[in-house]
Amino acid sequence: MRVGKQLVVLLVSAAGAVLLDALTKGWAERSLELYQPVPIVGAFARLTLSYNTGVAFSLFTNSGPLPAILSGGIILGFMIWISHAITRGALSTRLTLPLGLILGGGLGNFIDRLPDGRVTDFLDVGLGASRWPTFNLADIFLNIAVATILITLVRRPDVAQRDQDYHPRKNDGTHANP
């Protein structure tokens, strides 16, 4: 896959994740009452609107702008790294889609946090009083993408290397031999 196609896959997957995340969060805020669970699969899976001023698993809750600054810096660094890796031809095409979902998930939560310092969560799973922290679609995209990358790298460690059919340019503009 050429650089242009990788960028398209990355941008479309990231934009799709941001859009779906924003749409579902907007729906949850319009349709659900704060902290009032709506059973979907009995008490196991529920829709429960809540807000998180922290980051993953409510770390740094009520820390003011710190979570936004941290996540913004991480996203910016990730975008710089991935752009550099794609334009250099150093990124396997198999990792482009999950990396786009990581970018989209991170951006989805970052964009949601900007207006009021909090992220909208509404997916609630668990048994009785033992519940997983409430989460959203952006969190799902992030977790599925990380799991996909880890499984891919464990099963095919060579995937971390650039694609064999891509030949990056040498400093003089000619193609390097693979």
C-alpha positions in Angstrom: 0.0 0.0 0.0 1.4 3.4 -1.0 1.8 6.3 1.4 -1.4 8.0 0.0 -3.5 4.9 0.6 -2.2 4.5 4.1 -3.0 8.1 4.9 -6.5 7.6 3.5 -7.1 4.5 5.7 -5.7 6.3 8.7 -7.8 9.5 8.2 -11.0 7.7 7.3 -10.8 5.3 10.3 -9.9 8.2 12.7 -12.7 10.4 11.3 -15.2 7.6 11.4 -14.3 6.9 15.1 -14.6 10.5 16.0 -18.0 10.9 14.2 -19.5 7.7 15.7 -18.2 8.6 19.2 -19.7 12.2 19.0 -23.0 10.9 17.6 -23.4 8.3 20.4 -22.4 10.8 23.1 -24.8 13.3 21.8 -27.6 10.7 21.8 -26.7 9.6 25.3 -26.9 13.2 26.6 -30.3 13.8 24.9 -31.8 10.5 25.8 -30.5 9.4 29.2 -30.9 10.8 32.7 -27.7 11.4 34.7 -26.9 8.3 36.8 -30.2 6.5 36.0 -29.4 3.1 34.5 -31.4 1.7 31.6 -31.0 -2.1 31.4 -30.1 -3.4 28.0 -29.1 -7.0 28.9 -30.6 -7.3 32.4 -28.3 -5.8 35.0 -25.2 -6.9 33.2 -25.2 -4.3 30.4 -26.8 -0.9 31.0 -26.8 2.6 29.6 -25.9 5.0 32.4 -25.1 8.6 31.6 -22.1 9.9 33.6 -19.2 12.3 33.2 -15.5 11.8 33.8 -13.3 14.7 34.6 -10.3 12.4 34.8 -8.6 10.1 32.2 -8.7 6.3 31.9 -10.4 4.7 34.9 -11.0 8.2 36.4 -7.3 8.8 37.1 -6.6 12.5 37.8 -10.3 13.2 38.5 -11.0 16.9 39.3 -7.5 17.9 38.2 -8.6 20.9 36.3 -7.0 21.3 32.8 -4.3 18.7 33.5 -6.2 15.8 31.7 -6.8 17.9 28.6 -3.2 19.1 28.5 -1.9 15.6 28.9 -4.2 14.0 26.4 -3.6 16.8 23.9 0.1 16.4 24.2 -0.1 12.7 23.8 -2.4 13.0 20.7 -0.1 15.6 19.1 3.0 13.4 19.7 1.1 10.4 18.3 0.1 12.4 15.2 3.6 13.5 14.6 5.0 10.0 15.0 2.4 8.3 12.8 2.8 11.0 10.0 6.5 10.5 10.1 6.3 6.7 10.1 3.9 6.7 7.1 5.8 9.2 5.0 9.0 7.4 5.6 7.4 4.0 4.6 8.3 2.6 8.0 4.8 1.6 9.0 3.2 -1.7 8.0 -0.1 -1.4 6.2 -1.6 -3.9 8.7 -1.2 -1.4 11.5 -2.8 1.6 9.7 -6.4 0.8 10.5 -5.9 0.2 14.2 -3.6 3.2 14.5 -6.4 5.3 12.9 -8.8 3.9 15.5 -6.4 4.9 18.3 -6.1 8.4 16.9 -9.9 8.6 16.5 -10.6 7.3 20.0 -8.2 9.7 21.5 -9.5 12.7 19.5 -13.1 11.8 20.3 -12.5 12.0 24.0 -10.3 15.1 23.7 -12.9 16.9 21.6 -15.6 15.9 24.1 -13.4 17.2 27.0 -12.7 20.7 25.5 -16.0 22.5 26.3 -16.3 21.6 30.0 -13.3 19.5 31.1 -15.2 16.3 31.2 -15.9 13.2 29.0 -19.3 11.8 28.4 -19.6 8.1 29.4 -22.7 5.9 29.1 -21.8 2.2 28.6 -22.1 0.4 31.9 -21.3 -3.4 32.3 -20.9 -5.6 35.4 -22.6 -7.9 37.8 -24.4 -6.4 40.7 -22.2 -3.9 42.6 -19.1 -5.1 40.7 -19.2 -2.8 37.7 -16.5 -1.8 35.2 -16.0 2.0 35.1 -18.5 3.5 32.7 -17.1 4.1 29.2 -17.9 5.3 25.7 -17.4 4.3 22.1 -14.0 6.1 21.9 -12.8 3.9 24.7 -14.0 0.8 22.8 -12.1 1.9 19.6 -8.9 2.5 21.7 -9.1 -0.9 23.4 -10.0 -2.9 20.3 -7.2 -1.2 18.3 -4.6 -1.8 21.0 -5.7 -5.5 21.3 -5.5 -5.8 17.5 -2.0 -4.4 17.4 -0.8 -6.6 20.2 -2.3 -9.8 18.8 -0.9 -8.9 15.3 2.6 -8.3 16.7 2.5 -11.5 18.8 1.4 -13.6 15.9 3.5 -11.8 13.2 6.4 -10.0 14.8 7.7 -9.1 11.3 4.6 -6.8 10.8 6.4 -4.2 12.9 8.8 -3.8 9.9 7.9 -1.7 6.9 6.1 -3.4 4.0 8.5 -5.3 1.7 6.9 -3.8 -1.5 7.6 -0.2 -0.5 11.0 1.2 -1.4 11.8 4.4 0.4 13.8 7.1 -1.3 17.5 7.6 -0.5 18.7 11.1 0.3 19.5 11.8 -3.4 15.9 11.0 -4.5 16.5 7.6 -6.0 14.9 4.5 -4.6 16.8 2.4 -2.1 17.1 -1.3 -2.6 15.1 -3.4 -0.2 
